[in-house]
Amino acid sequence: MSIIVIGVDPGLSGALAALSSEGHLAIAEMPVRMIAVKGKKGQRRELDLPDLARRVSKLKAMAGGRRLVAPCAGTRCPIAP
């Protein structure tokens, strides 16, 4: 079983990174989708949360179903206990 460390640069122009204990590195742009703006012409971007959840689930499967831990810096860590 592999240990996988994930890094998240949140936001619409952010990215995801995953590094395995075997040295494999994967980097992907944060998944976004375009949605229509009600009452206006045009569209805006928003995070594609279902796609993000699928990507994290794949990482969890690659780690043998073990718990994923995402370290974060600073005091504004949303997953801190």
KAHUFEN-V827510 format. One record per helix or strand of 2 or more residues. SS is the DSSP state (2 for helix, 1 for strand). FROM is the first residue (numbers start at 1). TO is the last residue. If there is no record, write none. Layout:
ss-><SS,SS>
from-><FROM,FROM>
to-><TO,TO>
//
This chain:
ss-><1,1,1,1,1,2>
from-><4,15,25,32,43,49>
to-><9,20,29,36,47,62>
//
